[in-house]
Amino acid sequence: MAKKSGRKIDSDVEDIKEIYSQCEDAWAEHHNRFKAEYRFNRLNDQWDEDAKNARGKTRPMLTINKVNPVIKQIVNDCRQNKPSIKVRPADDYADPDTAEIYSGIIRNIEQISNADAAYDTAVDSAASGGFGFFRIKLDYAHDDAFDLDILIDRIHNPLTVYGDPYSTAVDSSDWDHAFITDVYSEAAFKARWPNAEPTSWDGDDGIQPNGSSSDQEVQVAEYWCRKDVAKTIVKLSNGVVMGAAEFEPQAEVLAAQGITVVGSRKIKAKQVYQKILSGSDILEEVDWPGKWIPIIPVYGDELNDEGERIFRSAVWYAQDAQRRYNYWTTTSTELVALAPKAPYIGPEEAFQGEDSARWETANQENHPFLSYKGGIAPQRQPLDSGPAAGAMQEALIAADEIKATTGVYDASLGSRSNETSGRAINARKVEGDTATYHFTDNLARGIRHGGRILIDLIPKVYTQDRMIRILGEDGNAQNVKLGQPQPTSEQSPGQRKNFDGVYDLGVGKYDLMVDTGPSYTTRRVETREEIMALIQAAPPVAERIADILAKNMDWKDADLIAERLAPPDTAPIPPEVQMQMEQMGQALAECQDALAKAQSENLKGAGEIAKAQVEQQRLVIEEKKLPIEEMQAKAELIQKQIELLTTQTQGAATTKEAEASAGEKNANAVAMTQFAQVVSEMSQTLVALQAGIADLQVKSNTPKVKKGRAVKTGDGAWQMETIEAA
């Protein structure tokens, strides 16, 4: 059984208890408000004790909880529009590729630790009671491994958290002290700390029977403390600034490169410590690798009353209207329920006939008939519906007051209201979202601070020479290698960036932004709908964006379909290949011009030959040999250019293949394909040019003979008329 320790309590424990007392006093009122609001909003405890005593056990007390749907609306809006963390480079030594690796690691952390449950629990507590929390912790990646993983965990009971009483930051980034209390069974306590006394932290043993007289509970406190520690930083001759402790192991390598220390100074850095305590002992001590206490609050409606911070739920202002609604609904129900019990009134002798026994139970039972004695029939008093109708009207007014105080109207909750058009309904929904948006924004602030803690921890936990999994925005997984690449002669260790798929997370500084828009799945659905609308409006664009539409479909093998529909790769062509292609294009244009010129001259020469005399044919043939020789010379020159360029391009491609990255190899392959197409077109033109030369040679060497017929003229003479030149 848990008991108080008889030995002296550790002096450090006493000091920590003093700090705990300050935190407990500061948070006591917050906890009281939370309990009252949570019970009212979520547990239907909406009648105060005086009202319960006045009504006793016989009169009705209805609770029609109209504020709970408002809370669910806020929480579910946050679930549908979950804030997401996106990491960005923050200095010259950071790069976008590594920033995306950070983002992928954070997405993987959120997935493996069910971070959505932590976020949802925190915002649910904030909307229901005024504040909630989630935390970040470390654990081994596997039972048989020494690698650590970062996890995001929920705090299901916010009343176990006591923050720094002097904090003013909305995201707890200025916390220097914090406590989380937990309760263990005595058996569980002894199993984890077998050499420790099972004394409770709260000073009164905290023993509460949990159904078994042999199993008692022991309260344990988890204490977080942040202190300023002295640290020396150095500035190197290449402009890099790093800690002296980080510089020492690399001093010789840097000196060999001519890099020296040009300045140093002392700074105050933040160091976080974690201690787990019982009522008399420090059970565990841990030096936390980060610089922030990893407990993140999500506050509700924050007020300030003369320096006192007050946290309220989303529906605190509607509590009076809710009580009023319960009262008038109960009253109208009670009036209507009592109405059928109005008595019958008539002459005394009317109730003394054969059915006198039935008249005794006329208000409790349904009789098929009632007979009476005498000439005057008994009459029931008419129902006075005035009070009941007035009570129902008051209840309706109270319902409208709940909407007015929360800012959430029927349209936001999916109910029919006065709006008739879709635009009016959407406008009212937007008004409801705007009235409660500060809860979504406070969740985003908490996640933003959680992201800063993660960015601070990741390079310290996910160390070098480790393969880790990252997740893309679409949920696709990828494994990446962490390492410390050796710097080149142009780089120093502070200037290293990733290469060959190896990433150094310790280089550069990064910050983040939080996107509070729709989730990736929601955005994909919206993208699909917008693309379909675009295709309907402009059908010709379908061919150019079919692969994007397929990628956003929920089909099996949608990625494979998108890949097959994708247009040809338009990767950039290397400059040297581009220059060769331009030279070949110019040569091709010259060939085409020469061919056109030769054909034009050929046609012109044929007309002259047709008119010339047979004795001038040899002179014409000699004149035609000159363009033929020019074409032959041009053809030989183009043939040599094709052979030379082909040999040079293949040699350059072979040389660069071993040095090129995967992306450059793809670009080179595309360029070579385009180069081959140009060579093919040039070769076809060369063949056509050679065929034209052969045709000219045949025509030039063939003698021209006039054919004709004899025609008799008007004066009786005969004249030769040419009919064909062959």
Number of C-alpha atoms within 10 A of each C-alpha: 14 21 15 15 16 9 8 8 13 12 11 12 18 14 10 15 19 12 17 22 12 15 20 19 12 18 18 13 13 20 21 13 17 24 16 13 24 20 14 24 27 16 11 15 14 22 15 10 8 9 11 13 9 9 11 11 9 6 12 14 20 17 17 16 18 19 25 18 14 25 25 15 17 22 23 15 17 24 18 14 16 23 24 22 22 20 22 20 18 15 12 10 15 23 18 13 14 22 22 19 19 25 24 24 23 23 21 22 20 20 15 12 17 15 21 16 17 22 28 20 21 30 31 24 25 30 31 30 32 30 26 30 27 26 19 19 12 13 12 13 13 10 8 7 8 10 14 14 17 23 23 23 20 23 22 15 13 22 19 15 22 24 23 22 18 13 15 13 9 16 22 21 21 15 22 20 23 23 23 18 17 15 18 16 20 19 18 14 21 14 10 11 13 11 9 15 20 28 28 25 24 17 13 12 20 18 20 13 12 11 8 8 9 11 17 21 24 27 25 23 24 20 21 24 19 20 13 13 11 10 14 14 17 21 18 19 13 15 14 15 16 15 15 17 12 11 18 10 10 11 14 13 13 18 11 9 13 10 17 16 17 11 11 15 11 12 12 11 12 15 18 21 19 18 18 18 23 24 26 24 21 17 18 12 13 11 10 19 14 20 18 26 24 23 27 28 29 29 29 29 20 15 12 9 7 6 8 9 13 17 21 22 25 27 27 20 14 21 19 15 22 25 19 19 28 22 23 22 23 20 22 20 17 15 17 16 11 10 15 14 14 12 14 14 13 14 15 10 13 19 23 15 13 12 15 17 12 17 20 11 11 16 14 11 10 9 11 5 8 13 16 19 17 14 9 11 14 18 11 12 13 10 12 11 12 9 13 20 14 14 20 18 15 18 23 15 15 23 19 15 18 25 19 14 18 20 19 26 22 17 20 21 14 10 8 12 12 9 14 9 9 9 10 13 19 14 15 20 19 15 17 23 19 13 15 23 16 17 25 24 17 21 29 24 20 26 24 23 23 24 22 19 20 23 22 18 18 19 16 14 16 19 17 18 13 12 14 13 15 22 22 15 16 10 14 9 13 11 11 16 17 21 19 19 16 11 15 11 7 7 13 18 18 18 17 21 23 19 11 9 10 19 22 21 26 20 21 19 17 21 16 19 16 17 15 17 14 18 17 15 15 13 13 18 14 14 16 19 14 13 19 15 12 14 17 12 10 10 11 11 13 16 12 11 16 18 20 18 20 21 19 20 17 13 10 8 12 15 17 13 16 19 14 12 18 16 13 8 9 9 14 13 17 14 9 11 20 15 12 16 19 13 14 20 16 12 18 20 14 14 21 17 12 18 23 14 13 21 17 11 13 19 10 11 16 16 10 11 17 16 10 13 12 13 7 10 19 12 9 15 18 11 13 20 14 11 19 21 12 14 20 16 12 19 21 13 13 20 14 12 15 16 11 11 18 15 11 13 16 11 11 12 17 11 11 13 14 9 10 14 13 11 10 17 16 15 19 21 16 19 21 18 12 16 19 14 12 17 20 13 13 22 16 12 18 21 13 14 23 18 12 19 22 14 13 19 15 10 15 22 14 12 13 17 13 15 12 12 10 10 12 10 9 7 6 8 8 12 11 11 12 11 9 10 12 9
